[in-house]
Amino acid sequence: MEPTVLADRYGRIATDLRVSLTDRCNLRCSYCMPAEGLDWLPGEEILTDDEVVRLVGVGIRLLGVREVRFTGGEPLIRRGLVDIVRRTREIDPAVELSLTTNALGLHRMADTLAAAGLDRVNVSLDTIRADTFNTITRRDRLDDVLAGLAAARDAGMTPVKINAVLLRDVNDDQAPELLAWAIEHGYALRFIEQMPLDAQHDWSRAAMVTAEEIFERLESRFVLTPASEPRGSAPAELFTVDGGPATVGVIASVTRPFCGDCDRVRLTADGQVRNCLFAREESDLRAAMRAGAGDEDLAERWVVAMRGKRPGHGIDDPTFLQPDRPMSAIGG
Ligand code: SAM
């Protein structure tokens, strides 16, 4: 098989691969999972390090993947993470490698990860107040996150991005202070609209904090101007803050969907290809691989999985169905 691309029927080509390395997490963010956690995937269903590297290699060498982002669950708790990063880097020195993480323990691992070939991290942080952090994550770990962020910056994994979700009556009044803090510390902050991906199915369109409200909050303290650089397939709309150079991003997945420009594809920790966060079907590459499929066969199955990608996630559509798997099991 000649190298090909992951194209769908609407002309989109996926080049950005999100790989979940575990469905487990050491935080319990209220908008993601219940306090008691979830029924985690059984160990034998999780791809081994070799299997992860093999599938990522198929994506890069045969299917045009140019960006790989490791996520979860919490990818830093995956024992083989550094090795997986190093081996992925060896497949192609030009591929962009990043990590979406809550940064717990990152202060111990940032240098090693950077040396293994990790380019960047996206750290999730919804507040800089310890009490609000405890309320949202149900863990008293804010200081660890702040140490992890600083370590990522010191290790040269820049720009260090922060993803924040605003929850009504919990931290929605803190948007300006979080932005001021991020700018002061040199982090690139992006706000993400809360999506219907929580395990408890508590999300409601009426209660979520919309992009419109996020702008209102921020504009009470800052002047935001649409950034001039083209957005391309980036999910965040970028704005300069008070004339720049600092910027802030808003990812309005619900109220201003950007599905038409989507270039993403996902691989779950148990080896299922998902062509969208909100896909209702998955394609089982793990079973095929464990039954002896060769790389070209796996690539062909992956290509077929992409053809079924729907034009949009349809969250605002009355027929919308929340996916069976929560964000933590798909890979955020
Ligand atoms: N544990 C890692 C972390 O904290 O970044 C990676 C996985 S986490 C599921 C990835 C991102 O998804 C985090 O930024 C988190 O805030 C976000 N997230 C989780 N549930 C969400 C939801 N229902 N809507 C929007 N974002 C959500």
py3Dmol code that shows the C-alpha trace and the ligand (Angstrom):
import py3Dmol

protein = """\
ATOM      1  CA  MET A   1       0.000   0.000   0.000  1.00  0.00           C
ATOM      2  CA  GLU A   2       1.256   3.457  -0.937  1.00  0.00           C
ATOM      3  CA  PRO A   3       1.095   6.029   1.855  1.00  0.00           C
ATOM      4  CA  THR A   4      -2.340   7.652   1.804  1.00  0.00           C
ATOM      5  CA  VAL A   5      -4.326  10.112   3.929  1.00  0.00           C
ATOM      6  CA  LEU A   6      -7.188   9.881   6.414  1.00  0.00           C
ATOM      7  CA  ALA A   7      -9.856  11.594   4.320  1.00  0.00           C
ATOM      8  CA  ASP A   8     -13.574  11.691   4.977  1.00  0.00           C
ATOM      9  CA  ARG A   9     -16.475  12.174   2.556  1.00  0.00           C
ATOM     10  CA  TYR A  10     -16.596  15.922   3.216  1.00  0.00           C
ATOM     11  CA  GLY A  11     -13.067  16.715   2.073  1.00  0.00           C
ATOM     12  CA  ARG A  12     -11.498  16.902   5.508  1.00  0.00           C
ATOM     13  CA  ILE A  13      -8.150  15.203   6.070  1.00  0.00           C
ATOM     14  CA  ALA A  14      -7.118  14.123   9.559  1.00  0.00           C
ATOM     15  CA  THR A  15      -3.457  14.778  10.341  1.00  0.00           C
ATOM     16  CA  ASP A  16      -3.752  15.357  14.103  1.00  0.00           C
ATOM     17  CA  LEU A  17      -3.895  12.134  16.125  1.00  0.00           C
ATOM     18  CA  ARG A  18      -5.025  12.176  19.781  1.00  0.00           C
ATOM     19  CA  VAL A  19      -3.894   9.056  21.581  1.00  0.00           C
ATOM     20  CA  SER A  20      -5.347   8.150  24.952  1.00  0.00           C
ATOM     21  CA  LEU A  21      -2.823   6.242  27.059  1.00  0.00           C
ATOM     22  CA  THR A  22      -5.131   5.375  29.953  1.00  0.00           C
ATOM     23  CA  ASP A  23      -8.712   6.042  31.024  1.00  0.00           C
ATOM     24  CA  ARG A  24      -7.618   6.474  34.665  1.00  0.00           C
ATOM     25  CA  CYS A  25      -7.122   9.825  36.310  1.00  0.00           C
ATOM     26  CA  ASN A  26      -5.816  11.083  39.635  1.00  0.00           C
ATOM     27  CA  LEU A  27      -8.262  14.011  39.746  1.00  0.00           C
ATOM     28  CA  ARG A  28     -12.046  13.787  39.879  1.00  0.00           C
ATOM     29  CA  CYS A  29     -13.152  16.937  38.077  1.00  0.00           C
ATOM     30  CA  SER A  30     -16.873  17.271  38.722  1.00  0.00           C
ATOM     31  CA  TYR A  31     -17.682  17.997  35.074  1.00  0.00           C
ATOM     32  CA  CYS A  32     -15.830  14.874  33.946  1.00  0.00           C
ATOM     33  CA  MET A  33     -16.445  11.999  36.355  1.00  0.00           C
ATOM     34  CA  PRO A  34     -18.086  11.161  39.706  1.00  0.00           C
ATOM     35  CA  ALA A  35     -16.203  11.405  43.021  1.00  0.00           C
ATOM     36  CA  GLU A  36     -15.838   7.623  43.252  1.00  0.00           C
ATOM     37  CA  GLY A  37     -14.240   7.355  39.797  1.00  0.00           C
ATOM     38  CA  LEU A  38     -15.401   4.979  37.082  1.00  0.00           C
ATOM     39  CA  ASP A  39     -15.149   1.302  36.172  1.00  0.00           C
ATOM     40  CA  TRP A  40     -11.710   1.480  34.594  1.00  0.00           C
ATOM     41  CA  LEU A  41     -10.846  -0.541  31.511  1.00  0.00           C
ATOM     42  CA  PRO A  42      -9.414  -3.972  32.361  1.00  0.00           C
ATOM     43  CA  GLY A  43      -5.625  -4.110  31.969  1.00  0.00           C
ATOM     44  CA  GLU A  44      -5.657  -6.677  29.181  1.00  0.00           C
ATOM     45  CA  GLU A  45      -7.833  -4.405  27.051  1.00  0.00           C
ATOM     46  CA  ILE A  46      -5.368  -1.515  27.237  1.00  0.00           C
ATOM     47  CA  LEU A  47      -2.859  -1.359  24.399  1.00  0.00           C
ATOM     48  CA  THR A  48       0.660  -2.289  25.451  1.00  0.00           C
ATOM     49  CA  ASP A  49       3.455   0.237  24.867  1.00  0.00           C
ATOM     50  CA  ASP A  50       4.528  -1.731  21.785  1.00  0.00           C
ATOM     51  CA  GLU A  51       0.986  -1.727  20.428  1.00  0.00           C
ATOM     52  CA  VAL A  52       0.617   2.033  20.974  1.00  0.00           C
ATOM     53  CA  VAL A  53       3.887   2.742  19.200  1.00  0.00           C
ATOM     54  CA  ARG A  54       2.986   0.407  16.366  1.00  0.00           C
ATOM     55  CA  LEU A  55      -0.400   2.048  15.719  1.00  0.00           C
ATOM     56  CA  VAL A  56       1.027   5.549  16.017  1.00  0.00           C
ATOM     57  CA  GLY A  57       3.711   4.449  13.538  1.00  0.00           C
ATOM     58  CA  VAL A  58       1.045   3.250  11.096  1.00  0.00           C
ATOM     59  CA  GLY A  59      -0.613   6.663  11.418  1.00  0.00           C
ATOM     60  CA  ILE A  60       2.619   8.550  10.773  1.00  0.00           C
ATOM     61  CA  ARG A  61       4.244   6.379   8.113  1.00  0.00           C
ATOM     62  CA  LEU A  62       1.211   5.230   6.119  1.00  0.00           C
ATOM     63  CA  LEU A  63      -1.577   7.717   6.824  1.00  0.00           C
ATOM     64  CA  GLY A  64      -0.118  11.218   6.874  1.00  0.00           C
ATOM     65  CA  VAL A  65      -0.381  11.931  10.616  1.00  0.00           C
ATOM     66  CA  ARG A  66       1.743  15.031  11.399  1.00  0.00           C
ATOM     67  CA  GLU A  67       0.824  15.745  14.994  1.00  0.00           C
ATOM     68  CA  VAL A  68       0.482  13.309  17.876  1.00  0.00           C
ATOM     69  CA  ARG A  69      -0.995  14.346  21.190  1.00  0.00           C
ATOM     70  CA  PHE A  70      -0.960  11.940  24.116  1.00  0.00           C
ATOM     71  CA  THR A  71      -3.871  12.285  26.488  1.00  0.00           C
ATOM     72  CA  GLY A  72      -6.205  10.275  28.722  1.00  0.00           C
ATOM     73  CA  GLY A  73      -7.442   9.896  31.479  1.00  0.00           C
ATOM     74  CA  GLU A  74      -4.178  11.248  32.806  1.00  0.00           C
ATOM     75  CA  PRO A  75      -1.241  10.331  30.531  1.00  0.00           C
ATOM     76  CA  LEU A  76       1.403  11.088  33.196  1.00  0.00           C
ATOM     77  CA  ILE A  77       0.227   8.056  35.184  1.00  0.00           C
ATOM     78  CA  ARG A  78       0.987   5.729  32.265  1.00  0.00           C
ATOM     79  CA  ARG A  79       4.199   3.973  33.291  1.00  0.00           C
ATOM     80  CA  GLY A  80       5.615   3.692  29.760  1.00  0.00           C
ATOM     81  CA  LEU A  81       4.953   7.328  28.807  1.00  0.00           C
ATOM     82  CA  VAL A  82       8.574   8.482  28.415  1.00  0.00           C
ATOM     83  CA  ASP A  83       9.432   5.423  26.360  1.00  0.00           C
ATOM     84  CA  ILE A  84       6.360   5.858  24.157  1.00  0.00           C
ATOM     85  CA  VAL A  85       7.322   9.497  23.527  1.00  0.00           C
ATOM     86  CA  ARG A  86      10.927   8.574  22.741  1.00  0.00           C
ATOM     87  CA  ARG A  87       9.936   5.805  20.337  1.00  0.00           C
ATOM     88  CA  THR A  88       7.363   7.996  18.617  1.00  0.00           C
ATOM     89  CA  ARG A  89      10.011  10.680  18.171  1.00  0.00           C
ATOM     90  CA  GLU A  90      12.303   8.075  16.588  1.00  0.00           C
ATOM     91  CA  ILE A  91       9.628   7.240  13.995  1.00  0.00           C
ATOM     92  CA  ASP A  92       9.716  10.804  12.666  1.00  0.00           C
ATOM     93  CA  PRO A  93      11.769  13.715  14.004  1.00  0.00           C
ATOM     94  CA  ALA A  94       9.455  16.248  12.339  1.00  0.00           C
ATOM     95  CA  VAL A  95       6.153  15.156  13.855  1.00  0.00           C
ATOM     96  CA  GLU A  96       4.810  17.533  16.494  1.00  0.00           C
ATOM     97  CA  LEU A  97       4.499  15.725  19.841  1.00  0.00           C
ATOM     98  CA  SER A  98       2.454  17.081  22.714  1.00  0.00           C
ATOM     99  CA  LEU A  99       0.714  16.041  25.909  1.00  0.00           C
ATOM    100  CA  THR A 100      -2.617  17.056  27.427  1.00  0.00           C
ATOM    101  CA  THR A 101      -2.228  16.698  31.168  1.00  0.00           C
ATOM    102  CA  ASN A 102      -3.370  17.869  34.573  1.00  0.00           C
ATOM    103  CA  ALA A 103       0.367  18.332  35.349  1.00  0.00           C
ATOM    104  CA  LEU A 104       0.360  16.370  38.616  1.00  0.00           C
ATOM    105  CA  GLY A 105       3.927  15.060  38.878  1.00  0.00           C
ATOM    106  CA  LEU A 106       5.049  17.000  35.805  1.00  0.00           C
ATOM    107  CA  HIS A 107       7.625  18.905  37.856  1.00  0.00           C
ATOM    108  CA  ARG A 108       9.503  15.610  38.226  1.00  0.00           C
ATOM    109  CA  MET A 109       9.132  14.520  34.597  1.00  0.00           C
ATOM    110  CA  ALA A 110       9.278  17.650  32.448  1.00  0.00           C
ATOM    111  CA  ASP A 111      13.018  17.510  31.685  1.00  0.00           C
ATOM    112  CA  THR A 112      12.903  13.788  30.886  1.00  0.00           C
ATOM    113  CA  LEU A 113       9.899  14.213  28.622  1.00  0.00           C
ATOM    114  CA  ALA A 114      11.510  17.126  26.799  1.00  0.00           C
ATOM    115  CA  ALA A 115      14.701  15.087  26.337  1.00  0.00           C
ATOM    116  CA  ALA A 116      12.612  12.180  24.986  1.00  0.00           C
ATOM    117  CA  GLY A 117      11.267  14.495  22.282  1.00  0.00           C
ATOM    118  CA  LEU A 118       8.079  16.019  23.657  1.00  0.00           C
ATOM    119  CA  ASP A 119       7.547  19.466  22.115  1.00  0.00           C
ATOM    120  CA  ARG A 120       4.696  20.913  24.145  1.00  0.00           C
ATOM    121  CA  VAL A 121       2.177  20.411  26.925  1.00  0.00           C
ATOM    122  CA  ASN A 122      -1.412  21.581  27.352  1.00  0.00           C
ATOM    123  CA  VAL A 123      -2.178  21.783  31.045  1.00  0.00           C
ATOM    124  CA  SER A 124      -5.719  21.787  32.395  1.00  0.00           C
ATOM    125  CA  LEU A 125      -6.291  24.389  35.077  1.00  0.00           C
ATOM    126  CA  ASP A 126      -9.686  25.933  35.777  1.00  0.00           C
ATOM    127  CA  THR A 127      -8.798  28.220  38.698  1.00  0.00           C
ATOM    128  CA  ILE A 128      -5.848  29.553  40.645  1.00  0.00           C
ATOM    129  CA  ARG A 129      -7.736  29.571  43.946  1.00  0.00           C
ATOM    130  CA  ALA A 130      -6.984  26.546  46.114  1.00  0.00           C
ATOM    131  CA  ASP A 131     -10.519  26.269  47.503  1.00  0.00           C
ATOM    132  CA  THR A 132     -12.125  26.372  44.048  1.00  0.00           C
ATOM    133  CA  PHE A 133      -9.532  23.902  42.765  1.00  0.00           C
ATOM    134  CA  ASN A 134     -10.508  21.486  45.557  1.00  0.00           C
ATOM    135  CA  THR A 135     -14.206  21.950  44.798  1.00  0.00           C
ATOM    136  CA  ILE A 136     -13.792  21.244  41.085  1.00  0.00           C
ATOM    137  CA  THR A 137     -11.179  18.470  41.156  1.00  0.00           C
ATOM    138  CA  ARG A 138     -12.032  17.024  44.595  1.00  0.00           C
ATOM    139  CA  ARG A 139      -8.294  16.936  45.330  1.00  0.00           C
ATOM    140  CA  ASP A 140      -6.008  19.354  47.185  1.00  0.00           C
ATOM    141  CA  ARG A 141      -3.295  19.521  44.509  1.00  0.00           C
ATOM    142  CA  LEU A 142      -3.175  23.064  43.119  1.00  0.00           C
ATOM    143  CA  ASP A 143       0.456  23.559  44.138  1.00  0.00           C
ATOM    144  CA  ASP A 144       1.492  20.443  42.212  1.00  0.00           C
ATOM    145  CA  VAL A 145      -0.158  21.766  39.075  1.00  0.00           C
ATOM    146  CA  LEU A 146       1.555  25.137  39.416  1.00  0.00           C
ATOM    147  CA  ALA A 147       4.923  23.422  39.929  1.00  0.00           C
ATOM    148  CA  GLY A 148       4.285  21.262  36.855  1.00  0.00           C
ATOM    149  CA  LEU A 149       3.483  24.292  34.718  1.00  0.00           C
ATOM    150  CA  ALA A 150       6.668  26.071  35.781  1.00  0.00           C
ATOM    151  CA  ALA A 151       8.736  22.942  35.109  1.00  0.00           C
ATOM    152  CA  ALA A 152       7.293  22.611  31.593  1.00  0.00           C
ATOM    153  CA  ARG A 153       8.207  26.217  30.852  1.00  0.00           C
ATOM    154  CA  ASP A 154      11.703  25.788  32.325  1.00  0.00           C
ATOM    155  CA  ALA A 155      12.193  22.639  30.219  1.00  0.00           C
ATOM    156  CA  GLY A 156      11.520  24.730  27.104  1.00  0.00           C
ATOM    157  CA  MET A 157       8.233  23.090  26.159  1.00  0.00           C
ATOM    158  CA  THR A 158       6.761  26.381  25.015  1.00  0.00           C
ATOM    159  CA  PRO A 159       4.308  27.832  24.470  1.00  0.00           C
ATOM    160  CA  VAL A 160       2.865  26.199  27.590  1.00  0.00           C
ATOM    161  CA  LYS A 161      -0.878  26.230  27.029  1.00  0.00           C
ATOM    162  CA  ILE A 162      -3.534  26.128  29.723  1.00  0.00           C
ATOM    163  CA  ASN A 163      -7.057  24.810  29.084  1.00  0.00           C
ATOM    164  CA  ALA A 164      -9.791  26.052  31.394  1.00  0.00           C
ATOM    165  CA  VAL A 165     -13.445  25.092  31.667  1.00  0.00           C
ATOM    166  CA  LEU A 166     -15.816  27.559  33.337  1.00  0.00           C
ATOM    167  CA  LEU A 167     -18.658  26.241  35.460  1.00  0.00           C
ATOM    168  CA  ARG A 168     -21.601  28.406  36.409  1.00  0.00           C
ATOM    169  CA  ASP A 169     -21.488  29.643  40.001  1.00  0.00           C
ATOM    170  CA  VAL A 170     -18.244  27.749  40.629  1.00  0.00           C
ATOM    171  CA  ASN A 171     -15.465  29.563  38.750  1.00  0.00           C
ATOM    172  CA  ASP A 172     -17.193  31.571  36.013  1.00  0.00           C
ATOM    173  CA  ASP A 173     -16.491  34.796  37.892  1.00  0.00           C
ATOM    174  CA  GLN A 174     -12.757  33.967  37.933  1.00  0.00           C
ATOM    175  CA  ALA A 175     -12.071  34.185  34.186  1.00  0.00           C
ATOM    176  CA  PRO A 176     -10.368  37.616  34.301  1.00  0.00           C
ATOM    177  CA  GLU A 177      -8.140  36.725  37.254  1.00  0.00           C
ATOM    178  CA  LEU A 178      -7.087  33.461  35.617  1.00  0.00           C
ATOM    179  CA  LEU A 179      -6.188  35.326  32.414  1.00  0.00           C
ATOM    180  CA  ALA A 180      -4.229  38.013  34.294  1.00  0.00           C
ATOM    181  CA  TRP A 181      -2.327  35.305  36.161  1.00  0.00           C
ATOM    182  CA  ALA A 182      -1.586  33.322  32.968  1.00  0.00           C
ATOM    183  CA  ILE A 183      -0.280  36.417  31.198  1.00  0.00           C
ATOM    184  CA  GLU A 184       1.911  37.322  34.174  1.00  0.00           C
ATOM    185  CA  HIS A 185       3.462  33.831  34.097  1.00  0.00           C
ATOM    186  CA  GLY A 186       3.806  33.579  30.320  1.00  0.00           C
ATOM    187  CA  TYR A 187       1.231  30.818  29.765  1.00  0.00           C
ATOM    188  CA  ALA A 188      -1.178  30.769  26.811  1.00  0.00           C
ATOM    189  CA  LEU A 189      -4.697  30.439  28.215  1.00  0.00           C
ATOM    190  CA  ARG A 190      -7.650  29.011  26.327  1.00  0.00           C
ATOM    191  CA  PHE A 191     -11.180  28.682  27.651  1.00  0.00           C
ATOM    192  CA  ILE A 192     -13.135  25.617  26.511  1.00  0.00           C
ATOM    193  CA  GLU A 193     -16.916  25.458  26.524  1.00  0.00           C
ATOM    194  CA  GLN A 194     -18.180  22.607  28.640  1.00  0.00           C
ATOM    195  CA  MET A 195     -19.316  19.738  26.423  1.00  0.00           C
ATOM    196  CA  PRO A 196     -21.784  16.870  26.997  1.00  0.00           C
ATOM    197  CA  LEU A 197     -19.067  14.326  27.708  1.00  0.00           C
ATOM    198  CA  ASP A 198     -19.319  13.782  31.469  1.00  0.00           C
ATOM    199  CA  ALA A 199     -19.773  10.270  32.768  1.00  0.00           C
ATOM    200  CA  GLN A 200     -22.723  11.335  34.929  1.00  0.00           C
ATOM    201  CA  HIS A 201     -24.661  12.934  32.026  1.00  0.00           C
ATOM    202  CA  ASP A 202     -25.220  16.083  34.113  1.00  0.00           C
ATOM    203  CA  TRP A 203     -24.335  18.523  31.309  1.00  0.00           C
ATOM    204  CA  SER A 204     -27.077  20.887  30.304  1.00  0.00           C
ATOM    205  CA  ARG A 205     -27.149  23.369  27.448  1.00  0.00           C
ATOM    206  CA  ALA A 206     -28.963  25.852  29.663  1.00  0.00           C
ATOM    207  CA  ALA A 207     -26.404  25.687  32.492  1.00  0.00           C
ATOM    208  CA  MET A 208     -23.168  25.667  30.493  1.00  0.00           C
ATOM    209  CA  VAL A 209     -21.150  28.879  30.290  1.00  0.00           C
ATOM    210  CA  THR A 210     -21.185  29.988  26.648  1.00  0.00           C
ATOM    211  CA  ALA A 211     -18.414  31.675  24.686  1.00  0.00           C
ATOM    212  CA  GLU A 212     -20.576  34.782  24.643  1.00  0.00           C
ATOM    213  CA  GLU A 213     -20.511  34.878  28.435  1.00  0.00           C
ATOM    214  CA  ILE A 214     -16.784  34.175  28.525  1.00  0.00           C
ATOM    215  CA  PHE A 215     -16.195  37.223  26.315  1.00  0.00           C
ATOM    216  CA  GLU A 216     -18.435  39.331  28.540  1.00  0.00           C
ATOM    217  CA  ARG A 217     -16.496  38.312  31.635  1.00  0.00           C
ATOM    218  CA  LEU A 218     -13.112  38.961  30.040  1.00  0.00           C
ATOM    219  CA  GLU A 219     -14.137  42.245  28.461  1.00  0.00           C
ATOM    220  CA  SER A 220     -15.064  43.606  31.877  1.00  0.00           C
ATOM    221  CA  ARG A 221     -11.308  43.864  32.474  1.00  0.00           C
ATOM    222  CA  PHE A 222      -9.476  43.513  29.135  1.00  0.00           C
ATOM    223  CA  VAL A 223      -9.748  44.739  25.571  1.00  0.00           C
ATOM    224  CA  LEU A 224      -9.884  41.728  23.240  1.00  0.00           C
ATOM    225  CA  THR A 225      -9.111  42.085  19.548  1.00  0.00           C
ATOM    226  CA  PRO A 226      -9.415  39.192  17.061  1.00  0.00           C
ATOM    227  CA  ALA A 227      -5.879  37.990  16.327  1.00  0.00           C
ATOM    228  CA  SER A 228      -4.757  38.487  12.757  1.00  0.00           C
ATOM    229  CA  GLU A 229      -3.200  35.086  12.187  1.00  0.00           C
ATOM    230  CA  PRO A 230      -5.481  32.648  10.313  1.00  0.00           C
ATOM    231  CA  ARG A 231      -7.213  30.119  12.526  1.00  0.00           C
ATOM    232  CA  GLY A 232      -6.900  27.176  10.111  1.00  0.00           C
ATOM    233  CA  SER A 233      -7.959  23.956  11.789  1.00  0.00           C
ATOM    234  CA  ALA A 234      -7.165  25.233  15.306  1.00  0.00           C
ATOM    235  CA  PRO A 235     -10.178  24.886  17.575  1.00  0.00           C
ATOM    236  CA  ALA A 236      -9.425  28.096  19.488  1.00  0.00           C
ATOM    237  CA  GLU A 237     -10.490  31.537  18.274  1.00  0.00           C
ATOM    238  CA  LEU A 238      -7.574  33.721  19.283  1.00  0.00           C
ATOM    239  CA  PHE A 239      -7.691  37.282  20.602  1.00  0.00           C
ATOM    240  CA  THR A 240      -4.935  39.663  21.561  1.00  0.00           C
ATOM    241  CA  VAL A 241      -5.300  41.040  25.077  1.00  0.00           C
ATOM    242  CA  ASP A 242      -4.961  44.798  25.619  1.00  0.00           C
ATOM    243  CA  GLY A 243      -3.161  45.234  22.308  1.00  0.00           C
ATOM    244  CA  GLY A 244      -0.885  42.175  22.718  1.00  0.00           C
ATOM    245  CA  PRO A 245       1.471  40.475  22.593  1.00  0.00           C
ATOM    246  CA  ALA A 246      -0.483  38.315  25.065  1.00  0.00           C
ATOM    247  CA  THR A 247      -3.380  36.351  23.619  1.00  0.00           C
ATOM    248  CA  VAL A 248      -6.346  34.367  24.888  1.00  0.00           C
ATOM    249  CA  GLY A 249      -8.213  31.595  23.077  1.00  0.00           C
ATOM    250  CA  VAL A 250     -11.836  30.551  23.253  1.00  0.00           C
ATOM    251  CA  ILE A 251     -12.825  27.074  22.101  1.00  0.00           C
ATOM    252  CA  ALA A 252     -16.550  27.303  21.488  1.00  0.00           C
ATOM    253  CA  SER A 253     -17.189  23.683  20.596  1.00  0.00           C
ATOM    254  CA  VAL A 254     -20.872  23.930  21.467  1.00  0.00           C
ATOM    255  CA  THR A 255     -22.037  27.378  20.417  1.00  0.00           C
ATOM    256  CA  ARG A 256     -19.673  27.982  17.466  1.00  0.00           C
ATOM    257  CA  PRO A 257     -18.703  24.502  16.263  1.00  0.00           C
ATOM    258  CA  PHE A 258     -15.713  24.223  13.952  1.00  0.00           C
ATOM    259  CA  CYS A 259     -16.372  20.715  12.643  1.00  0.00           C
ATOM    260  CA  GLY A 260     -15.947  21.835   9.008  1.00  0.00           C
ATOM    261  CA  ASP A 261     -12.244  22.449   9.682  1.00  0.00           C
ATOM    262  CA  CYS A 262     -11.665  19.408  11.889  1.00  0.00           C
ATOM    263  CA  ASP A 263      -8.369  17.607  11.225  1.00  0.00           C
ATOM    264  CA  ARG A 264      -8.491  15.274  14.240  1.00  0.00           C
ATOM    265  CA  VAL A 265      -8.787  11.560  14.770  1.00  0.00           C
ATOM    266  CA  ARG A 266      -8.621   9.657  18.046  1.00  0.00           C
ATOM    267  CA  LEU A 267      -7.241   6.378  19.256  1.00  0.00           C
ATOM    268  CA  THR A 268      -8.587   5.198  22.618  1.00  0.00           C
ATOM    269  CA  ALA A 269      -6.457   3.483  25.247  1.00  0.00           C
ATOM    270  CA  ASP A 270      -8.073   0.177  24.257  1.00  0.00           C
ATOM    271  CA  GLY A 271      -7.197   0.576  20.597  1.00  0.00           C
ATOM    272  CA  GLN A 272     -10.423   1.896  19.072  1.00  0.00           C
ATOM    273  CA  VAL A 273     -10.329   4.498  16.333  1.00  0.00           C
ATOM    274  CA  ARG A 274     -12.902   7.260  16.823  1.00  0.00           C
ATOM    275  CA  ASN A 275     -13.332   9.723  13.976  1.00  0.00           C
ATOM    276  CA  CYS A 276     -14.931  12.322  16.314  1.00  0.00           C
ATOM    277  CA  LEU A 277     -15.208  12.956  20.073  1.00  0.00           C
ATOM    278  CA  PHE A 278     -18.947  12.501  19.584  1.00  0.00           C
ATOM    279  CA  ALA A 279     -18.797   9.505  17.246  1.00  0.00           C
ATOM    280  CA  ARG A 280     -21.298   6.741  17.907  1.00  0.00           C
ATOM    281  CA  GLU A 281     -19.147   4.075  16.289  1.00  0.00           C
ATOM    282  CA  GLU A 282     -15.590   2.945  16.856  1.00  0.00           C
ATOM    283  CA  SER A 283     -13.308   0.772  14.801  1.00  0.00           C
ATOM    284  CA  ASP A 284     -11.460  -1.950  16.683  1.00  0.00           C
ATOM    285  CA  LEU A 285      -7.803  -1.865  15.629  1.00  0.00           C
ATOM    286  CA  ARG A 286      -6.730  -3.739  18.768  1.00  0.00           C
ATOM    287  CA  ALA A 287      -8.710  -6.863  17.871  1.00  0.00           C
ATOM    288  CA  ALA A 288      -7.406  -6.757  14.306  1.00  0.00           C
ATOM    289  CA  MET A 289      -3.833  -6.243  15.508  1.00  0.00           C
ATOM    290  CA  ARG A 290      -4.030  -9.037  18.080  1.00  0.00           C
ATOM    291  CA  ALA A 291      -5.521 -11.341  15.421  1.00  0.00           C
ATOM    292  CA  GLY A 292      -2.373 -10.821  13.372  1.00  0.00           C
ATOM    293  CA  ALA A 293      -3.262  -7.997  10.975  1.00  0.00           C
ATOM    294  CA  GLY A 294      -0.276  -6.416   9.223  1.00  0.00           C
ATOM    295  CA  ASP A 295       0.418  -2.676   9.179  1.00  0.00           C
ATOM    296  CA  GLU A 296      -1.176  -2.204   5.757  1.00  0.00           C
ATOM    297  CA  ASP A 297      -4.320  -4.020   6.820  1.00  0.00           C
ATOM    298  CA  LEU A 298      -4.521  -1.826   9.946  1.00  0.00           C
ATOM    299  CA  ALA A 299      -4.032   1.279   7.811  1.00  0.00           C
ATOM    300  CA  GLU A 300      -6.842   0.205   5.479  1.00  0.00           C
ATOM    301  CA  ARG A 301      -9.211  -0.348   8.410  1.00  0.00           C
ATOM    302  CA  TRP A 302      -8.299   3.100   9.729  1.00  0.00           C
ATOM    303  CA  VAL A 303      -9.018   4.705   6.337  1.00  0.00           C
ATOM    304  CA  VAL A 304     -12.440   3.025   6.251  1.00  0.00           C
ATOM    305  CA  ALA A 305     -13.173   4.238   9.812  1.00  0.00           C
ATOM    306  CA  MET A 306     -12.560   7.828   8.732  1.00  0.00           C
ATOM    307  CA  ARG A 307     -14.979   7.648   5.794  1.00  0.00           C
ATOM    308  CA  GLY A 308     -17.892   7.413   8.208  1.00  0.00           C
ATOM    309  CA  LYS A 309     -17.075  10.723   9.935  1.00  0.00           C
ATOM    310  CA  ARG A 310     -20.207  12.810  10.199  1.00  0.00           C
ATOM    311  CA  PRO A 311     -20.180  16.433   8.979  1.00  0.00           C
ATOM    312  CA  GLY A 312     -20.753  17.797  12.490  1.00  0.00           C
ATOM    313  CA  HIS A 313     -21.161  16.745  16.100  1.00  0.00           C
ATOM    314  CA  GLY A 314     -24.756  18.003  16.244  1.00  0.00           C
ATOM    315  CA  ILE A 315     -24.729  18.971  19.942  1.00  0.00           C
ATOM    316  CA  ASP A 316     -27.341  21.646  19.254  1.00  0.00           C
ATOM    317  CA  ASP A 317     -29.499  19.241  17.233  1.00  0.00           C
ATOM    318  CA  PRO A 318     -32.613  17.822  18.970  1.00  0.00           C
ATOM    319  CA  THR A 319     -31.582  14.300  17.911  1.00  0.00           C
ATOM    320  CA  PHE A 320     -28.142  14.631  19.553  1.00  0.00           C
ATOM    321  CA  LEU A 321     -27.078  11.608  21.579  1.00  0.00           C
ATOM    322  CA  GLN A 322     -24.240  11.837  24.065  1.00  0.00           C
ATOM    323  CA  PRO A 323     -21.598   9.198  23.261  1.00  0.00           C
ATOM    324  CA  ASP A 324     -21.574   6.083  25.428  1.00  0.00           C
ATOM    325  CA  ARG A 325     -18.031   6.719  26.560  1.00  0.00           C
ATOM    326  CA  PRO A 326     -17.170   9.756  28.691  1.00  0.00           C
ATOM    327  CA  MET A 327     -14.335  12.147  27.793  1.00  0.00           C
ATOM    328  CA  SER A 328     -11.937  10.408  30.193  1.00  0.00           C
ATOM    329  CA  ALA A 329     -12.333   7.095  28.332  1.00  0.00           C
ATOM    330  CA  ILE A 330     -12.180   8.606  24.839  1.00  0.00           C
ATOM    331  CA  GLY A 331      -9.192  10.857  25.423  1.00  0.00           C
ATOM    332  CA  GLY A 332      -9.743  14.592  25.778  1.00  0.00           C
TER     333      GLY A 332
END
"""
ligand_1 = """\
27
SAM
N -6.096 14.452 32.362
C -5.681 15.281 31.267
C -5.995 16.719 31.536
O -6.487 17.037 32.623
O -5.736 17.546 30.658
C -6.190 14.849 29.913
C -7.606 14.394 29.801
S -8.830 15.615 30.176
C -10.304 14.696 29.815
C -8.630 16.723 28.810
C -9.351 18.020 28.873
O -10.730 17.777 28.768
C -9.153 18.808 30.151
O -8.731 20.100 29.801
C -10.541 18.857 30.757
O -10.771 20.072 31.430
C -11.394 18.735 29.546
N -12.736 18.237 29.784
C -13.137 17.180 30.509
N -14.475 17.059 30.474
C -14.927 18.077 29.715
C -16.212 18.503 29.291
N -17.305 17.859 29.657
N -16.292 19.584 28.492
C -15.180 20.248 28.116
N -13.938 19.893 28.467
C -13.823 18.835 29.266
"""
view = py3Dmol.view(width=600, height=400)
view.addModel(protein, "pdb")
view.setStyle({"model": 0}, {"cartoon": {"style": "trace"}})
view.addModel(ligand_1, "xyz")
view.setStyle({"model": 1}, {"stick": {}})
view.zoomTo()
view.show()
